[in-house]
Amino acid sequence: MEKTEGEVLKEKLFNNKKSGWRELLEEDKRNVFKFADEYMFYLNQAKTEKEIVYFSKEILLKNDFKDLKDVESVKPR
């Protein structure tokens, strides 16, 4: 059965996208929520530009980044 001209036009004009959320595995959904929780925590800790710099520096140092003031030379990897 062929579609009418109106049905074809409707398919072109209306957004029929499906949510990718439904296709995620449960583990991936948990990771999405974990990321969102961590991001909300970050936003609550760093509300001003100054706080963002200090809090971001703490995160970087905890993850084995080095402060440029403490490094004698920088070489590309």
mmCIF file of the N, C-alpha and C atoms, coordinates in Angstrom:
data_MODEL
# 
_entry.id   MODEL 
# 
loop_
_atom_site.group_PDB 
_atom_site.id 
_atom_site.type_symbol 
_atom_site.label_atom_id 
_atom_site.label_alt_id 
_atom_site.label_comp_id 
_atom_site.label_asym_id 
_atom_site.label_entity_id 
_atom_site.label_seq_id 
_atom_site.pdbx_PDB_ins_code 
_atom_site.Cartn_x 
_atom_site.Cartn_y 
_atom_site.Cartn_z 
_atom_site.occupancy 
_atom_site.B_iso_or_equiv 
_atom_site.pdbx_formal_charge 
_atom_site.auth_seq_id 
_atom_site.auth_comp_id 
_atom_site.auth_asym_id 
_atom_site.auth_atom_id 
_atom_site.pdbx_PDB_model_num 
ATOM 1   N N  . MET A 1 1  ? 0.850  -1.186 0.000  1.00 0.00 ? 1  MET A N  1 
ATOM 2   C CA . MET A 1 1  ? 0.000  0.000  0.000  1.00 0.00 ? 1  MET A CA 1 
ATOM 3   C C  . MET A 1 1  ? 0.891  1.244  0.000  1.00 0.00 ? 1  MET A C  1 
ATOM 4   N N  . GLU A 1 2  ? 0.697  2.080  -0.968 1.00 0.00 ? 2  GLU A N  1 
ATOM 5   C CA . GLU A 1 2  ? 1.504  3.288  -1.077 1.00 0.00 ? 2  GLU A CA 1 
ATOM 6   C C  . GLU A 1 2  ? 0.992  4.370  -0.145 1.00 0.00 ? 2  GLU A C  1 
ATOM 7   N N  . LYS A 1 3  ? 1.919  5.209  0.274  1.00 0.00 ? 3  LYS A N  1 
ATOM 8   C CA . LYS A 1 3  ? 1.565  6.308  1.169  1.00 0.00 ? 3  LYS A CA 1 
ATOM 9   C C  . LYS A 1 3  ? 0.994  7.455  0.346  1.00 0.00 ? 3  LYS A C  1 
ATOM 10  N N  . THR A 1 4  ? 0.078  8.163  0.982  1.00 0.00 ? 4  THR A N  1 
ATOM 11  C CA . THR A 1 4  ? -0.497 9.327  0.315  1.00 0.00 ? 4  THR A CA 1 
ATOM 12  C C  . THR A 1 4  ? 0.521  10.466 0.335  1.00 0.00 ? 4  THR A C  1 
ATOM 13  N N  . GLU A 1 5  ? 0.279  11.476 -0.467 1.00 0.00 ? 5  GLU A N  1 
ATOM 14  C CA . GLU A 1 5  ? 1.172  12.630 -0.523 1.00 0.00 ? 5  GLU A CA 1 
ATOM 15  C C  . GLU A 1 5  ? 1.255  13.300 0.852  1.00 0.00 ? 5  GLU A C  1 
ATOM 16  N N  . GLY A 1 6  ? 0.164  13.340 1.578  1.00 0.00 ? 6  GLY A N  1 
ATOM 17  C CA . GLY A 1 6  ? 0.134  13.930 2.915  1.00 0.00 ? 6  GLY A CA 1 
ATOM 18  C C  . GLY A 1 6  ? 0.974  13.140 3.898  1.00 0.00 ? 6  GLY A C  1 
ATOM 19  N N  . GLU A 1 7  ? 0.938  11.812 3.817  1.00 0.00 ? 7  GLU A N  1 
ATOM 20  C CA . GLU A 1 7  ? 1.738  10.983 4.713  1.00 0.00 ? 7  GLU A CA 1 
ATOM 21  C C  . GLU A 1 7  ? 3.239  11.149 4.437  1.00 0.00 ? 7  GLU A C  1 
ATOM 22  N N  . VAL A 1 8  ? 3.592  11.230 3.175  1.00 0.00 ? 8  VAL A N  1 
ATOM 23  C CA . VAL A 1 8  ? 4.995  11.441 2.809  1.00 0.00 ? 8  VAL A CA 1 
ATOM 24  C C  . VAL A 1 8  ? 5.461  12.798 3.319  1.00 0.00 ? 8  VAL A C  1 
ATOM 25  N N  . LEU A 1 9  ? 4.645  13.820 3.142  1.00 0.00 ? 9  LEU A N  1 
ATOM 26  C CA . LEU A 1 9  ? 4.979  15.158 3.618  1.00 0.00 ? 9  LEU A CA 1 
ATOM 27  C C  . LEU A 1 9  ? 5.093  15.190 5.140  1.00 0.00 ? 9  LEU A C  1 
ATOM 28  N N  . LYS A 1 10 ? 4.197  14.478 5.821  1.00 0.00 ? 10 LYS A N  1 
ATOM 29  C CA . LYS A 1 10 ? 4.233  14.411 7.281  1.00 0.00 ? 10 LYS A CA 1 
ATOM 30  C C  . LYS A 1 10 ? 5.551  13.800 7.753  1.00 0.00 ? 10 LYS A C  1 
ATOM 31  N N  . GLU A 1 11 ? 6.015  12.735 7.096  1.00 0.00 ? 11 GLU A N  1 
ATOM 32  C CA . GLU A 1 11 ? 7.281  12.095 7.478  1.00 0.00 ? 11 GLU A CA 1 
ATOM 33  C C  . GLU A 1 11 ? 8.459  13.049 7.300  1.00 0.00 ? 11 GLU A C  1 
ATOM 34  N N  . LYS A 1 12 ? 8.397  13.890 6.282  1.00 0.00 ? 12 LYS A N  1 
ATOM 35  C CA . LYS A 1 12 ? 9.474  14.838 6.036  1.00 0.00 ? 12 LYS A CA 1 
ATOM 36  C C  . LYS A 1 12 ? 9.467  15.991 7.043  1.00 0.00 ? 12 LYS A C  1 
ATOM 37  N N  . LEU A 1 13 ? 8.276  16.429 7.445  1.00 0.00 ? 13 LEU A N  1 
ATOM 38  C CA . LEU A 1 13 ? 8.152  17.622 8.269  1.00 0.00 ? 13 LEU A CA 1 
ATOM 39  C C  . LEU A 1 13 ? 8.247  17.375 9.770  1.00 0.00 ? 13 LEU A C  1 
ATOM 40  N N  . PHE A 1 14 ? 7.781  16.221 10.222 1.00 0.00 ? 14 PHE A N  1 
ATOM 41  C CA . PHE A 1 14 ? 7.721  15.967 11.656 1.00 0.00 ? 14 PHE A CA 1 
ATOM 42  C C  . PHE A 1 14 ? 8.954  15.229 12.142 1.00 0.00 ? 14 PHE A C  1 
ATOM 43  N N  . ASN A 1 15 ? 9.370  15.563 13.338 1.00 0.00 ? 15 ASN A N  1 
ATOM 44  C CA . ASN A 1 15 ? 10.540 14.948 13.954 1.00 0.00 ? 15 ASN A CA 1 
ATOM 45  C C  . ASN A 1 15 ? 10.137 13.612 14.556 1.00 0.00 ? 15 ASN A C  1 
ATOM 46  N N  . ASN A 1 16 ? 10.631 12.541 13.992 1.00 0.00 ? 16 ASN A N  1 
ATOM 47  C CA . ASN A 1 16 ? 10.294 11.203 14.478 1.00 0.00 ? 16 ASN A CA 1 
ATOM 48  C C  . ASN A 1 16 ? 11.497 10.506 15.093 1.00 0.00 ? 16 ASN A C  1 
ATOM 49  N N  . LYS A 1 17 ? 12.415 11.275 15.626 1.00 0.00 ? 17 LYS A N  1 
ATOM 50  C CA . LYS A 1 17 ? 13.620 10.683 16.201 1.00 0.00 ? 17 LYS A CA 1 
ATOM 51  C C  . LYS A 1 17 ? 13.278 9.948  17.480 1.00 0.00 ? 17 LYS A C  1 
ATOM 52  N N  . LYS A 1 18 ? 13.997 8.846  17.701 1.00 0.00 ? 18 LYS A N  1 
ATOM 53  C CA . LYS A 1 18 ? 13.805 8.066  18.921 1.00 0.00 ? 18 LYS A CA 1 
ATOM 54  C C  . LYS A 1 18 ? 14.942 8.373  19.883 1.00 0.00 ? 18 LYS A C  1 
ATOM 55  N N  . SER A 1 19 ? 14.675 8.281  21.142 1.00 0.00 ? 19 SER A N  1 
ATOM 56  C CA . SER A 1 19 ? 15.670 8.549  22.167 1.00 0.00 ? 19 SER A CA 1 
ATOM 57  C C  . SER A 1 19 ? 16.721 7.441  22.191 1.00 0.00 ? 19 SER A C  1 
ATOM 58  N N  . GLY A 1 20 ? 17.986 7.841  22.205 1.00 0.00 ? 20 GLY A N  1 
ATOM 59  C CA . GLY A 1 20 ? 19.067 6.875  22.312 1.00 0.00 ? 20 GLY A CA 1 
ATOM 60  C C  . GLY A 1 20 ? 19.139 6.247  23.688 1.00 0.00 ? 20 GLY A C  1 
ATOM 61  N N  . TRP A 1 21 ? 18.505 6.871  24.675 1.00 0.00 ? 21 TRP A N  1 
ATOM 62  C CA . TRP A 1 21 ? 18.502 6.361  26.045 1.00 0.00 ? 21 TRP A CA 1 
ATOM 63  C C  . TRP A 1 21 ? 17.941 4.951  26.115 1.00 0.00 ? 21 TRP A C  1 
ATOM 64  N N  . ARG A 1 22 ? 16.939 4.679  25.316 1.00 0.00 ? 22 ARG A N  1 
ATOM 65  C CA . ARG A 1 22 ? 16.280 3.360  25.352 1.00 0.00 ? 22 ARG A CA 1 
ATOM 66  C C  . ARG A 1 22 ? 17.204 2.246  24.867 1.00 0.00 ? 22 ARG A C  1 
ATOM 67  N N  . GLU A 1 23 ? 18.210 2.598  24.081 1.00 0.00 ? 23 GLU A N  1 
ATOM 68  C CA . GLU A 1 23 ? 19.115 1.601  23.519 1.00 0.00 ? 23 GLU A CA 1 
ATOM 69  C C  . GLU A 1 23 ? 20.326 1.324  24.413 1.00 0.00 ? 23 GLU A C  1 
ATOM 70  N N  . LEU A 1 24 ? 20.532 2.145  25.446 1.00 0.00 ? 24 LEU A N  1 
ATOM 71  C CA . LEU A 1 24 ? 21.703 1.984  26.300 1.00 0.00 ? 24 LEU A CA 1 
ATOM 72  C C  . LEU A 1 24 ? 21.582 0.764  27.201 1.00 0.00 ? 24 LEU A C  1 
ATOM 73  N N  . LEU A 1 25 ? 22.712 0.151  27.459 1.00 0.00 ? 25 LEU A N  1 
ATOM 74  C CA . LEU A 1 25 ? 22.769 -0.940 28.431 1.00 0.00 ? 25 LEU A CA 1 
ATOM 75  C C  . LEU A 1 25 ? 22.659 -0.342 29.832 1.00 0.00 ? 25 LEU A C  1 
ATOM 76  N N  . GLU A 1 26 ? 22.282 -1.163 30.789 1.00 0.00 ? 26 GLU A N  1 
ATOM 77  C CA . GLU A 1 26 ? 22.122 -0.680 32.170 1.00 0.00 ? 26 GLU A CA 1 
ATOM 78  C C  . GLU A 1 26 ? 23.428 -0.112 32.715 1.00 0.00 ? 26 GLU A C  1 
ATOM 79  N N  . GLU A 1 27 ? 24.550 -0.741 32.387 1.00 0.00 ? 27 GLU A N  1 
ATOM 80  C CA . GLU A 1 27 ? 25.839 -0.244 32.859 1.00 0.00 ? 27 GLU A CA 1 
ATOM 81  C C  . GLU A 1 27 ? 26.113 1.146  32.287 1.00 0.00 ? 27 GLU A C  1 
ATOM 82  N N  . ASP A 1 28 ? 25.791 1.356  31.027 1.00 0.00 ? 28 ASP A N  1 
ATOM 83  C CA . ASP A 1 28 ? 25.987 2.665  30.415 1.00 0.00 ? 28 ASP A CA 1 
ATOM 84  C C  . ASP A 1 28 ? 25.080 3.712  31.050 1.00 0.00 ? 28 ASP A C  1 
ATOM 85  N N  . LYS A 1 29 ? 23.871 3.331  31.394 1.00 0.00 ? 29 LYS A N  1 
ATOM 86  C CA . LYS A 1 29 ? 22.960 4.267  32.067 1.00 0.00 ? 29 LYS A CA 1 
ATOM 87  C C  . LYS A 1 29 ? 23.513 4.671  33.428 1.00 0.00 ? 29 LYS A C  1 
ATOM 88  N N  . ARG A 1 30 ? 24.064 3.696  34.154 1.00 0.00 ? 30 ARG A N  1 
ATOM 89  C CA . ARG A 1 30 ? 24.680 4.008  35.451 1.00 0.00 ? 30 ARG A CA 1 
ATOM 90  C C  . ARG A 1 30 ? 25.849 4.969  35.265 1.00 0.00 ? 30 ARG A C  1 
ATOM 91  N N  . ASN A 1 31 ? 26.646 4.758  34.219 1.00 0.00 ? 31 ASN A N  1 
ATOM 92  C CA . ASN A 1 31 ? 27.777 5.650  33.952 1.00 0.00 ? 31 ASN A CA 1 
ATOM 93  C C  . ASN A 1 31 ? 27.313 7.063  33.621 1.00 0.00 ? 31 ASN A C  1 
ATOM 94  N N  . VAL A 1 32 ? 26.202 7.185  32.909 1.00 0.00 ? 32 VAL A N  1 
ATOM 95  C CA . VAL A 1 32 ? 25.646 8.505  32.593 1.00 0.00 ? 32 VAL A CA 1 
ATOM 96  C C  . VAL A 1 32 ? 25.253 9.222  33.883 1.00 0.00 ? 32 VAL A C  1 
ATOM 97  N N  . PHE A 1 33 ? 24.565 8.521  34.777 1.00 0.00 ? 33 PHE A N  1 
ATOM 98  C CA . PHE A 1 33 ? 24.149 9.129  36.040 1.00 0.00 ? 33 PHE A CA 1 
ATOM 99  C C  . PHE A 1 33 ? 25.356 9.460  36.922 1.00 0.00 ? 33 PHE A C  1 
ATOM 100 N N  . LYS A 1 34 ? 26.361 8.587  36.915 1.00 0.00 ? 34 LYS A N  1 
ATOM 101 C CA . LYS A 1 34 ? 27.571 8.854  37.699 1.00 0.00 ? 34 LYS A CA 1 
ATOM 102 C C  . LYS A 1 34 ? 28.251 10.124 37.198 1.00 0.00 ? 34 LYS A C  1 
ATOM 103 N N  . PHE A 1 35 ? 28.380 10.254 35.878 1.00 0.00 ? 35 PHE A N  1 
ATOM 104 C CA . PHE A 1 35 ? 28.981 11.454 35.307 1.00 0.00 ? 35 PHE A CA 1 
ATOM 105 C C  . PHE A 1 35 ? 28.171 12.691 35.685 1.00 0.00 ? 35 PHE A C  1 
ATOM 106 N N  . ALA A 1 36 ? 26.852 12.597 35.594 1.00 0.00 ? 36 ALA A N  1 
ATOM 107 C CA . ALA A 1 36 ? 25.991 13.735 35.923 1.00 0.00 ? 36 ALA A CA 1 
ATOM 108 C C  . ALA A 1 36 ? 26.139 14.125 37.398 1.00 0.00 ? 36 ALA A C  1 
ATOM 109 N N  . ASP A 1 37 ? 26.199 13.137 38.280 1.00 0.00 ? 37 ASP A N  1 
ATOM 110 C CA . ASP A 1 37 ? 26.370 13.424 39.710 1.00 0.00 ? 37 ASP A CA 1 
ATOM 111 C C  . ASP A 1 37 ? 27.705 14.108 39.978 1.00 0.00 ? 37 ASP A C  1 
ATOM 112 N N  . GLU A 1 38 ? 28.770 13.606 39.340 1.00 0.00 ? 38 GLU A N  1 
ATOM 113 C CA . GLU A 1 38 ? 30.083 14.213 39.525 1.00 0.00 ? 38 GLU A CA 1 
ATOM 114 C C  . GLU A 1 38 ? 30.113 15.633 38.964 1.00 0.00 ? 38 GLU A C  1 
ATOM 115 N N  . TYR A 1 39 ? 29.450 15.846 37.846 1.00 0.00 ? 39 TYR A N  1 
ATOM 116 C CA . TYR A 1 39 ? 29.410 17.182 37.240 1.00 0.00 ? 39 TYR A CA 1 
ATOM 117 C C  . TYR A 1 39 ? 28.635 18.153 38.127 1.00 0.00 ? 39 TYR A C  1 
ATOM 118 N N  . MET A 1 40 ? 27.518 17.693 38.707 1.00 0.00 ? 40 MET A N  1 
ATOM 119 C CA . MET A 1 40 ? 26.746 18.551 39.622 1.00 0.00 ? 40 MET A CA 1 
ATOM 120 C C  . MET A 1 40 ? 27.578 18.895 40.857 1.00 0.00 ? 40 MET A C  1 
ATOM 121 N N  . PHE A 1 41 ? 28.342 17.919 41.361 1.00 0.00 ? 41 PHE A N  1 
ATOM 122 C CA . PHE A 1 41 ? 29.218 18.180 42.501 1.00 0.00 ? 41 PHE A CA 1 
ATOM 123 C C  . PHE A 1 41 ? 30.240 19.254 42.133 1.00 0.00 ? 41 PHE A C  1 
ATOM 124 N N  . TYR A 1 42 ? 30.844 19.125 40.954 1.00 0.00 ? 42 TYR A N  1 
ATOM 125 C CA . TYR A 1 42 ? 31.818 20.110 40.485 1.00 0.00 ? 42 TYR A CA 1 
ATOM 126 C C  . TYR A 1 42 ? 31.187 21.493 40.397 1.00 0.00 ? 42 TYR A C  1 
ATOM 127 N N  . LEU A 1 43 ? 29.998 21.583 39.812 1.00 0.00 ? 43 LEU A N  1 
ATOM 128 C CA . LEU A 1 43 ? 29.333 22.875 39.676 1.00 0.00 ? 43 LEU A CA 1 
ATOM 129 C C  . LEU A 1 43 ? 28.999 23.488 41.036 1.00 0.00 ? 43 LEU A C  1 
ATOM 130 N N  . ASN A 1 44 ? 28.666 22.652 42.003 1.00 0.00 ? 44 ASN A N  1 
ATOM 131 C CA . ASN A 1 44 ? 28.366 23.158 43.345 1.00 0.00 ? 44 ASN A CA 1 
ATOM 132 C C  . ASN A 1 44 ? 29.621 23.627 44.071 1.00 0.00 ? 44 ASN A C  1 
ATOM 133 N N  . GLN A 1 45 ? 30.768 23.004 43.758 1.00 0.00 ? 45 GLN A N  1 
ATOM 134 C CA . GLN A 1 45 ? 32.018 23.390 44.414 1.00 0.00 ? 45 GLN A CA 1 
ATOM 135 C C  . GLN A 1 45 ? 32.641 24.622 43.767 1.00 0.00 ? 45 GLN A C  1 
ATOM 136 N N  . ALA A 1 46 ? 32.450 24.777 42.480 1.00 0.00 ? 46 ALA A N  1 
ATOM 137 C CA . ALA A 1 46 ? 33.128 25.833 41.730 1.00 0.00 ? 46 ALA A CA 1 
ATOM 138 C C  . ALA A 1 46 ? 32.103 26.798 41.145 1.00 0.00 ? 46 ALA A C  1 
ATOM 139 N N  . LYS A 1 47 ? 31.675 27.736 41.959 1.00 0.00 ? 47 LYS A N  1 
ATOM 140 C CA . LYS A 1 47 ? 30.608 28.654 41.525 1.00 0.00 ? 47 LYS A CA 1 
ATOM 141 C C  . LYS A 1 47 ? 31.126 29.961 40.938 1.00 0.00 ? 47 LYS A C  1 
ATOM 142 N N  . THR A 1 48 ? 32.377 30.279 41.196 1.00 0.00 ? 48 THR A N  1 
ATOM 143 C CA . THR A 1 48 ? 32.954 31.503 40.621 1.00 0.00 ? 48 THR A CA 1 
ATOM 144 C C  . THR A 1 48 ? 34.180 31.105 39.797 1.00 0.00 ? 48 THR A C  1 
ATOM 145 N N  . GLU A 1 49 ? 34.667 32.034 39.002 1.00 0.00 ? 49 GLU A N  1 
ATOM 146 C CA . GLU A 1 49 ? 35.834 31.746 38.171 1.00 0.00 ? 49 GLU A CA 1 
ATOM 147 C C  . GLU A 1 49 ? 37.031 31.352 39.024 1.00 0.00 ? 49 GLU A C  1 
ATOM 148 N N  . LYS A 1 50 ? 37.214 32.039 40.121 1.00 0.00 ? 50 LYS A N  1 
ATOM 149 C CA . LYS A 1 50 ? 38.341 31.754 41.019 1.00 0.00 ? 50 LYS A CA 1 
ATOM 150 C C  . LYS A 1 50 ? 38.223 30.348 41.607 1.00 0.00 ? 50 LYS A C  1 
ATOM 151 N N  . GLU A 1 51 ? 37.024 29.989 42.049 1.00 0.00 ? 51 GLU A N  1 
ATOM 152 C CA . GLU A 1 51 ? 36.811 28.651 42.604 1.00 0.00 ? 51 GLU A CA 1 
ATOM 153 C C  . GLU A 1 51 ? 36.999 27.568 41.542 1.00 0.00 ? 51 GLU A C  1 
ATOM 154 N N  . ILE A 1 52 ? 36.608 27.863 40.310 1.00 0.00 ? 52 ILE A N  1 
ATOM 155 C CA . ILE A 1 52 ? 36.788 26.904 39.219 1.00 0.00 ? 52 ILE A CA 1 
ATOM 156 C C  . ILE A 1 52 ? 38.263 26.594 39.032 1.00 0.00 ? 52 ILE A C  1 
ATOM 157 N N  . VAL A 1 53 ? 39.099 27.638 39.045 1.00 0.00 ? 53 VAL A N  1 
ATOM 158 C CA . VAL A 1 53 ? 40.541 27.449 38.857 1.00 0.00 ? 53 VAL A CA 1 
ATOM 159 C C  . VAL A 1 53 ? 41.104 26.599 39.995 1.00 0.00 ? 53 VAL A C  1 
ATOM 160 N N  . TYR A 1 54 ? 40.808 26.938 41.218 1.00 0.00 ? 54 TYR A N  1 
ATOM 161 C CA . TYR A 1 54 ? 41.350 26.191 42.359 1.00 0.00 ? 54 TYR A CA 1 
ATOM 162 C C  . TYR A 1 54 ? 40.855 24.752 42.387 1.00 0.00 ? 54 TYR A C  1 
ATOM 163 N N  . PHE A 1 55 ? 39.562 24.557 42.182 1.00 0.00 ? 55 PHE A N  1 
ATOM 164 C CA . PHE A 1 55 ? 39.000 23.210 42.251 1.00 0.00 ? 55 PHE A CA 1 
ATOM 165 C C  . PHE A 1 55 ? 39.500 22.356 41.089 1.00 0.00 ? 55 PHE A C  1 
ATOM 166 N N  . SER A 1 56 ? 39.595 22.939 39.904 1.00 0.00 ? 56 SER A N  1 
ATOM 167 C CA . SER A 1 56 ? 40.102 22.206 38.738 1.00 0.00 ? 56 SER A CA 1 
ATOM 168 C C  . SER A 1 56 ? 41.559 21.810 38.948 1.00 0.00 ? 56 SER A C  1 
ATOM 169 N N  . LYS A 1 57 ? 42.331 22.700 39.539 1.00 0.00 ? 57 LYS A N  1 
ATOM 170 C CA . LYS A 1 57 ? 43.735 22.391 39.814 1.00 0.00 ? 57 LYS A CA 1 
ATOM 171 C C  . LYS A 1 57 ? 43.845 21.205 40.770 1.00 0.00 ? 57 LYS A C  1 
ATOM 172 N N  . GLU A 1 58 ? 43.010 21.171 41.795 1.00 0.00 ? 58 GLU A N  1 
ATOM 173 C CA . GLU A 1 58 ? 43.006 20.036 42.728 1.00 0.00 ? 58 GLU A CA 1 
ATOM 174 C C  . GLU A 1 58 ? 42.712 18.731 42.001 1.00 0.00 ? 58 GLU A C  1 
ATOM 175 N N  . ILE A 1 59 ? 41.727 18.754 41.126 1.00 0.00 ? 59 ILE A N  1 
ATOM 176 C CA . ILE A 1 59 ? 41.353 17.549 40.372 1.00 0.00 ? 59 ILE A CA 1 
ATOM 177 C C  . ILE A 1 59 ? 42.522 17.092 39.499 1.00 0.00 ? 59 ILE A C  1 
ATOM 178 N N  . LEU A 1 60 ? 43.153 18.031 38.808 1.00 0.00 ? 60 LEU A N  1 
ATOM 179 C CA . LEU A 1 60 ? 44.267 17.682 37.927 1.00 0.00 ? 60 LEU A CA 1 
ATOM 180 C C  . LEU A 1 60 ? 45.446 17.105 38.706 1.00 0.00 ? 60 LEU A C  1 
ATOM 181 N N  . LEU A 1 61 ? 45.785 17.730 39.827 1.00 0.00 ? 61 LEU A N  1 
ATOM 182 C CA . LEU A 1 61 ? 46.902 17.235 40.630 1.00 0.00 ? 61 LEU A CA 1 
ATOM 183 C C  . LEU A 1 61 ? 46.614 15.850 41.195 1.00 0.00 ? 61 LEU A C  1 
ATOM 184 N N  . LYS A 1 62 ? 45.381 15.567 41.561 1.00 0.00 ? 62 LYS A N  1 
ATOM 185 C CA . LYS A 1 62 ? 45.009 14.235 42.057 1.00 0.00 ? 62 LYS A CA 1 
ATOM 186 C C  . LYS A 1 62 ? 45.094 13.181 40.960 1.00 0.00 ? 62 LYS A C  1 
ATOM 187 N N  . ASN A 1 63 ? 45.048 13.623 39.705 1.00 0.00 ? 63 ASN A N  1 
ATOM 188 C CA . ASN A 1 63 ? 45.093 12.693 38.575 1.00 0.00 ? 63 ASN A CA 1 
ATOM 189 C C  . ASN A 1 63 ? 46.454 12.727 37.864 1.00 0.00 ? 63 ASN A C  1 
ATOM 190 N N  . ASP A 1 64 ? 47.504 12.981 38.646 1.00 0.00 ? 64 ASP A N  1 
ATOM 191 C CA . ASP A 1 64 ? 48.898 12.897 38.198 1.00 0.00 ? 64 ASP A CA 1 
ATOM 192 C C  . ASP A 1 64 ? 49.321 13.936 37.175 1.00 0.00 ? 64 ASP A C  1 
ATOM 193 N N  . PHE A 1 65 ? 48.604 15.041 37.078 1.00 0.00 ? 65 PHE A N  1 
ATOM 194 C CA . PHE A 1 65 ? 49.082 16.155 36.268 1.00 0.00 ? 65 PHE A CA 1 
ATOM 195 C C  . PHE A 1 65 ? 50.077 16.939 37.118 1.00 0.00 ? 65 PHE A C  1 
ATOM 196 N N  . LYS A 1 66 ? 50.956 17.662 36.475 1.00 0.00 ? 66 LYS A N  1 
ATOM 197 C CA . LYS A 1 66 ? 51.973 18.430 37.186 1.00 0.00 ? 66 LYS A CA 1 
ATOM 198 C C  . LYS A 1 66 ? 51.714 19.921 37.029 1.00 0.00 ? 66 LYS A C  1 
ATOM 199 N N  . ASP A 1 67 ? 52.039 20.664 38.072 1.00 0.00 ? 67 ASP A N  1 
ATOM 200 C CA . ASP A 1 67 ? 51.970 22.128 38.011 1.00 0.00 ? 67 ASP A CA 1 
ATOM 201 C C  . ASP A 1 67 ? 53.170 22.614 37.210 1.00 0.00 ? 67 ASP A C  1 
ATOM 202 N N  . LEU A 1 68 ? 52.962 23.495 36.263 1.00 0.00 ? 68 LEU A N  1 
ATOM 203 C CA . LEU A 1 68 ? 54.055 23.975 35.422 1.00 0.00 ? 68 LEU A CA 1 
ATOM 204 C C  . LEU A 1 68 ? 55.152 24.663 36.221 1.00 0.00 ? 68 LEU A C  1 
ATOM 205 N N  . LYS A 1 69 ? 54.796 25.216 37.371 1.00 0.00 ? 69 LYS A N  1 
ATOM 206 C CA . LYS A 1 69 ? 55.809 25.864 38.205 1.00 0.00 ? 69 LYS A CA 1 
ATOM 207 C C  . LYS A 1 69 ? 56.818 24.847 38.749 1.00 0.00 ? 69 LYS A C  1 
ATOM 208 N N  . ASP A 1 70 ? 56.417 23.584 38.836 1.00 0.00 ? 70 ASP A N  1 
ATOM 209 C CA . ASP A 1 70 ? 57.268 22.546 39.411 1.00 0.00 ? 70 ASP A CA 1 
ATOM 210 C C  . ASP A 1 70 ? 58.024 21.740 38.352 1.00 0.00 ? 70 ASP A C  1 
ATOM 211 N N  . VAL A 1 71 ? 57.892 22.116 37.094 1.00 0.00 ? 71 VAL A N  1 
ATOM 212 C CA . VAL A 1 71 ? 58.515 21.360 36.004 1.00 0.00 ? 71 VAL A CA 1 
ATOM 213 C C  . VAL A 1 71 ? 59.612 22.206 35.371 1.00 0.00 ? 71 VAL A C  1 
ATOM 214 N N  . GLU A 1 72 ? 60.775 21.592 35.155 1.00 0.00 ? 72 GLU A N  1 
ATOM 215 C CA . GLU A 1 72 ? 61.892 22.330 34.570 1.00 0.00 ? 72 GLU A CA 1 
ATOM 216 C C  . GLU A 1 72 ? 61.768 22.460 33.067 1.00 0.00 ? 72 GLU A C  1 
ATOM 217 N N  . SER A 1 73 ? 61.306 21.417 32.388 1.00 0.00 ? 73 SER A N  1 
ATOM 218 C CA . SER A 1 73 ? 61.137 21.486 30.945 1.00 0.00 ? 73 SER A CA 1 
ATOM 219 C C  . SER A 1 73 ? 59.923 20.668 30.518 1.00 0.00 ? 73 SER A C  1 
ATOM 220 N N  . VAL A 1 74 ? 59.384 21.034 29.382 1.00 0.00 ? 74 VAL A N  1 
ATOM 221 C CA . VAL A 1 74 ? 58.204 20.362 28.867 1.00 0.00 ? 74 VAL A CA 1 
ATOM 222 C C  . VAL A 1 74 ? 58.550 19.778 27.500 1.00 0.00 ? 74 VAL A C  1 
ATOM 223 N N  . LYS A 1 75 ? 58.270 18.487 27.323 1.00 0.00 ? 75 LYS A N  1 
ATOM 224 C CA . LYS A 1 75 ? 58.569 17.831 26.051 1.00 0.00 ? 75 LYS A CA 1 
ATOM 225 C C  . LYS A 1 75 ? 57.303 17.158 25.541 1.00 0.00 ? 75 LYS A C  1 
ATOM 226 N N  . PRO A 1 76 ? 57.053 17.229 24.244 1.00 0.00 ? 76 PRO A N  1 
ATOM 227 C CA . PRO A 1 76 ? 55.884 16.518 23.698 1.00 0.00 ? 76 PRO A CA 1 
ATOM 228 C C  . PRO A 1 76 ? 56.103 15.011 23.775 1.00 0.00 ? 76 PRO A C  1 
ATOM 229 N N  . ARG A 1 77 ? 55.047 14.286 23.907 1.00 0.00 ? 77 ARG A N  1 
ATOM 230 C CA . ARG A 1 77 ? 55.148 12.813 23.974 1.00 0.00 ? 77 ARG A CA 1 
ATOM 231 C C  . ARG A 1 77 ? 55.097 12.223 22.603 1.00 0.00 ? 77 ARG A C  1 
# 
